[in-house]
Amino acid sequence: MPQDKDRAALSDQHNARGIELADRGWLDEAVKEFERAIQLDPDSAHAHDNLATVFAEQRRWREALAEYLAALRLEPDSATAHYNLASFLAGHGAEVAVAEYREALALEPAYPDAQLNLGLTLADLGQPAEARAALAAAVEQAPADAVARQELAALLMDEGDHRAAIGLLKEAVRLEPGSFEAHLDLGICYAQKGFYAEAERAYLRARELSPDDLLLNYNLAALLALWGRPAESLEALRRALAVDPAKVRAWLESDPMFRSLEADEGYQALARG
């Protein structure tokens, strides 16, 4: 037993030294100290946790996750262990996912589902150029997949490239005629480019699939207002208001697309409630 106590004490010394080195930014040296601490005392949860923290700083995501889980396994009733794991996942979960998707693609380049999910995750991380490349690869690798086309179109819409998005969405609705979201997005793109008749057709097809959708009826109302069809615009607006009046009225306060209806008493009644 004294020998075990000596090993634990020596482990603590290495752990303390690792913390000191990590604080100075000497991460590689800190890793060696924490690993030595764990070698001396494999049940040292705090050494596993500290090693995980340094691995995370080094962007060694898989190794960091393994160490956080090891600390939690050793101290399952530790609130701190649960907190540290949760913080790592909340702060770096998307980056871990990106690393794993890329690893999957390195092993199997023609993997459209991995490309699709990589693109979506990169978009969430605010990396649109890389996201666009991954989504384009997903479309190329799975030309019959409507979802990949729709997600790429959505990214292009966010970037203001509605013309390119239209081509993708037209193919998406051909491949999957029952996709409400694709018809809705196609209508939005047509409206943005000033193709009102085409936008109305897309919206009406979307209405067949989900007649009470808030965004659909609001966008249809805006289109009809711009098109000079006030009675039909107000009817669509009533449908949107029936779903969420507070949200719709907040949108109307700053939406220039309804400017032509500002003198209309019916519009004012709906907008003011």
C-alpha positions as CSV (number, residue, x, y, z in Angstrom):
1,M,0.0,0.0,0.0
2,P,2.7,2.5,0.7
3,Q,4.0,1.9,-2.8
4,D,0.5,2.7,-4.2
5,K,0.4,5.9,-2.1
6,D,3.8,6.8,-3.5
7,R,2.7,6.3,-7.0
8,A,-0.4,8.4,-6.4
9,A,1.6,11.2,-4.9
10,L,4.1,11.1,-7.8
11,S,1.1,11.1,-10.2
12,D,-0.2,14.2,-8.5
13,Q,3.2,15.9,-9.0
14,H,3.2,15.2,-12.7
15,N,-0.4,16.4,-12.9
16,A,0.5,19.6,-11.2
17,R,3.5,20.0,-13.5
18,G,1.2,19.4,-16.5
19,I,-1.2,22.2,-15.3
20,E,1.8,24.6,-15.0
21,L,3.1,23.8,-18.5
22,A,-0.4,24.0,-20.0
23,D,-0.9,27.5,-18.4
24,R,2.3,28.6,-20.1
25,G,1.1,27.3,-23.4
26,W,3.6,24.4,-23.6
27,L,1.0,21.9,-24.6
28,D,3.1,19.1,-25.9
29,E,5.1,19.0,-22.7
30,A,1.9,19.2,-20.7
31,V,0.5,16.2,-22.5
32,K,3.6,14.2,-21.5
33,E,3.2,15.1,-17.9
34,F,-0.5,14.2,-17.8
35,E,0.1,10.9,-19.6
36,R,2.8,10.1,-17.0
37,A,0.4,11.0,-14.2
38,I,-2.2,8.6,-15.7
39,Q,0.5,5.9,-16.2
40,L,1.3,6.1,-12.5
41,D,-2.3,6.3,-11.4
42,P,-4.8,5.2,-14.0
43,D,-7.7,6.0,-11.7
44,S,-6.8,9.7,-11.5
45,A,-9.9,11.3,-13.0
46,H,-8.5,14.8,-12.8
47,A,-5.5,13.8,-14.8
48,H,-7.7,12.4,-17.5
49,D,-9.8,15.6,-17.4
50,N,-6.7,17.8,-17.7
51,L,-5.3,15.8,-20.6
52,A,-8.7,16.1,-22.3
53,T,-8.6,19.9,-22.0
54,V,-5.1,20.0,-23.6
55,F,-6.2,17.7,-26.4
56,A,-9.1,19.9,-27.1
57,E,-6.8,23.0,-27.3
58,Q,-4.7,21.0,-29.8
59,R,-7.8,20.1,-31.7
60,R,-7.2,16.4,-31.1
61,W,-11.0,15.9,-30.8
62,R,-11.3,12.2,-30.7
63,E,-8.6,11.9,-28.1
64,A,-10.1,14.7,-26.0
65,L,-13.5,13.0,-26.1
66,A,-12.0,9.7,-25.0
67,E,-10.3,11.4,-22.0
68,Y,-13.4,13.2,-20.9
69,L,-15.3,9.9,-21.0
70,A,-12.6,8.2,-19.1
71,A,-12.8,10.9,-16.3
72,L,-16.6,10.4,-16.2
73,R,-16.2,6.7,-16.1
74,L,-13.9,7.0,-13.1
75,E,-16.2,9.5,-11.3
76,P,-19.7,9.0,-12.6
77,D,-21.2,11.0,-9.7
78,S,-19.0,14.0,-10.3
79,A,-21.0,17.1,-11.4
80,T,-17.7,18.6,-12.7
81,A,-17.0,15.6,-14.9
82,H,-20.5,15.8,-16.4
83,Y,-20.1,19.6,-16.8
84,N,-16.7,19.3,-18.5
85,L,-18.0,16.7,-21.0
86,A,-21.1,18.8,-21.8
87,S,-19.0,21.9,-22.3
88,F,-16.7,20.1,-24.7
89,L,-19.6,18.8,-26.7
90,A,-21.4,22.1,-26.7
91,G,-18.3,24.0,-27.8
92,H,-16.7,21.6,-30.1
93,G,-19.3,19.0,-31.2
94,A,-19.7,20.5,-34.7
95,E,-15.9,20.6,-35.2
96,V,-15.7,16.9,-34.0
97,A,-18.3,16.0,-36.6
98,V,-16.5,17.8,-39.3
99,A,-13.3,16.0,-38.5
100,E,-15.1,12.6,-38.5
101,Y,-16.9,13.3,-41.8
102,R,-13.6,14.2,-43.4
103,E,-12.1,11.1,-42.1
104,A,-15.0,9.1,-43.5
105,L,-14.5,10.8,-46.9
106,A,-10.7,10.2,-46.8
107,L,-11.5,6.5,-46.5
108,E,-14.4,6.5,-49.0
109,P,-14.4,9.6,-51.2
110,A,-17.7,8.7,-53.0
111,Y,-19.8,8.9,-49.9
112,P,-22.7,11.4,-50.7
113,D,-24.3,11.2,-47.3
114,A,-21.0,12.2,-45.6
115,Q,-20.6,15.1,-48.1
116,L,-24.2,16.2,-47.5
117,N,-23.8,16.2,-43.7
118,L,-20.3,17.7,-43.9
119,G,-21.8,20.6,-45.9
120,L,-24.6,21.2,-43.5
121,T,-22.3,21.2,-40.5
122,L,-19.8,23.6,-42.2
123,A,-22.7,25.9,-43.0
124,D,-23.7,25.9,-39.3
125,L,-20.1,26.7,-38.4
126,G,-20.2,29.8,-40.8
127,Q,-18.0,28.4,-43.5
128,P,-20.1,28.9,-46.6
129,A,-17.5,28.3,-49.2
130,E,-16.4,24.9,-47.8
131,A,-20.1,24.1,-47.2
132,R,-20.9,24.9,-50.8
133,A,-18.1,22.6,-52.1
134,A,-19.3,19.7,-49.9
135,L,-22.9,20.1,-50.9
136,A,-22.0,20.4,-54.6
137,A,-20.0,17.1,-54.2
138,A,-23.0,15.5,-52.7
139,V,-25.2,16.5,-55.6
140,E,-22.6,15.3,-58.1
141,Q,-22.2,11.9,-56.3
142,A,-26.0,11.4,-55.8
143,P,-27.7,13.1,-58.8
144,A,-31.0,11.5,-57.9
145,D,-31.0,12.9,-54.3
146,A,-33.4,15.8,-54.1
147,V,-32.3,16.6,-50.5
148,A,-28.7,17.4,-51.5
149,R,-30.0,19.7,-54.2
150,Q,-32.4,21.4,-51.9
151,E,-29.8,22.0,-49.2
152,L,-27.3,23.5,-51.7
153,A,-30.1,25.7,-53.0
154,A,-30.9,26.9,-49.5
155,L,-27.2,27.9,-49.0
156,L,-27.2,29.7,-52.3
157,M,-30.4,31.5,-51.4
158,D,-28.7,32.7,-48.2
159,E,-25.9,34.1,-50.3
160,G,-28.4,35.8,-52.6
161,D,-27.7,33.6,-55.7
162,H,-31.4,32.9,-56.4
163,R,-30.8,32.2,-60.1
164,A,-28.5,29.2,-59.4
165,A,-30.9,28.1,-56.6
166,I,-33.8,28.0,-59.1
167,G,-32.1,25.4,-61.3
168,L,-31.4,23.1,-58.3
169,L,-34.9,23.5,-56.9
170,K,-36.6,22.8,-60.2
171,E,-34.7,19.5,-60.4
172,A,-35.5,18.8,-56.7
173,V,-39.2,19.1,-57.2
174,R,-39.0,16.9,-60.3
175,L,-37.2,14.3,-58.2
176,E,-39.5,14.7,-55.2
177,P,-42.8,16.3,-56.2
178,G,-44.1,15.9,-52.6
179,S,-41.5,18.1,-51.0
180,F,-43.3,21.1,-49.6
181,E,-40.0,22.9,-48.6
182,A,-38.7,22.6,-52.2
183,H,-41.8,24.1,-53.7
184,L,-41.8,26.9,-51.1
185,D,-38.1,27.7,-51.7
186,L,-38.7,27.7,-55.4
187,G,-41.5,30.1,-55.1
188,I,-39.3,32.4,-53.0
189,C,-36.5,32.3,-55.5
190,Y,-38.9,33.1,-58.4
191,A,-40.4,36.0,-56.5
192,Q,-36.9,37.4,-55.7
193,K,-36.1,37.3,-59.5
194,G,-39.4,39.0,-60.4
195,F,-41.0,35.9,-62.0
196,Y,-44.3,36.3,-60.4
197,A,-46.4,33.8,-62.3
198,E,-43.8,31.1,-61.8
199,A,-43.6,32.0,-58.1
200,E,-47.4,31.8,-57.7
201,R,-47.5,28.3,-59.3
202,A,-44.8,27.1,-56.9
203,Y,-46.6,28.5,-53.9
204,L,-49.9,27.1,-55.0
205,R,-48.3,23.7,-55.4
206,A,-46.8,24.1,-51.9
207,R,-50.3,25.0,-50.6
208,E,-51.7,21.7,-51.9
209,L,-49.2,20.0,-49.6
210,S,-49.5,22.2,-46.5
211,P,-52.3,24.7,-46.8
212,D,-51.9,26.3,-43.4
213,D,-48.2,26.8,-43.3
214,L,-47.2,30.2,-41.9
215,L,-44.3,31.0,-44.2
216,L,-46.1,29.9,-47.3
217,N,-49.1,32.1,-46.8
218,Y,-47.0,35.1,-45.7
219,N,-44.8,34.8,-48.8
220,L,-47.8,34.3,-51.0
221,A,-49.4,37.4,-49.5
222,A,-46.3,39.4,-50.1
223,L,-46.1,38.2,-53.7
224,L,-49.7,39.1,-54.4
225,A,-49.3,42.5,-52.8
226,L,-46.3,43.2,-55.1
227,W,-48.3,41.9,-58.1
228,G,-51.1,44.4,-57.5
229,R,-53.7,41.8,-56.3
230,P,-54.7,43.2,-52.9
231,A,-57.9,41.1,-52.2
232,E,-56.0,37.8,-52.7
233,S,-53.0,39.2,-50.8
234,L,-55.2,39.9,-47.8
235,E,-56.8,36.5,-47.9
236,A,-53.3,34.8,-47.8
237,L,-52.3,37.2,-45.0
238,R,-55.4,36.2,-43.0
239,R,-54.2,32.6,-43.3
240,A,-50.8,33.5,-42.0
241,L,-52.2,35.6,-39.1
242,A,-54.4,32.7,-38.1
243,V,-51.2,30.6,-37.3
244,D,-49.2,33.2,-35.4
245,P,-50.6,36.8,-35.3
246,A,-47.8,38.3,-33.2
247,K,-45.0,37.0,-35.4
248,V,-46.7,38.1,-38.6
249,R,-47.5,41.6,-37.3
250,A,-43.9,41.9,-36.2
251,W,-42.8,41.0,-39.7
252,L,-45.2,43.5,-41.3
253,E,-43.8,46.4,-39.3
254,S,-40.6,46.4,-41.5
255,D,-41.6,44.6,-44.6
256,P,-41.5,46.8,-47.7
257,M,-43.3,44.3,-49.9
258,F,-46.6,45.3,-48.4
259,R,-46.1,49.0,-49.0
260,S,-48.7,49.1,-51.7
261,L,-51.4,48.1,-49.2
262,E,-50.6,50.7,-46.5
263,A,-53.6,52.8,-47.5
264,D,-55.9,49.8,-47.6
265,E,-58.3,49.7,-44.6
266,G,-58.5,46.0,-44.7
267,Y,-54.7,45.7,-44.5
268,Q,-54.5,48.2,-41.7
269,A,-57.1,46.2,-39.7
270,L,-55.1,43.0,-40.2
271,A,-51.7,44.6,-39.5
272,R,-52.9,46.3,-36.3
273,G,-55.1,43.6,-35.0
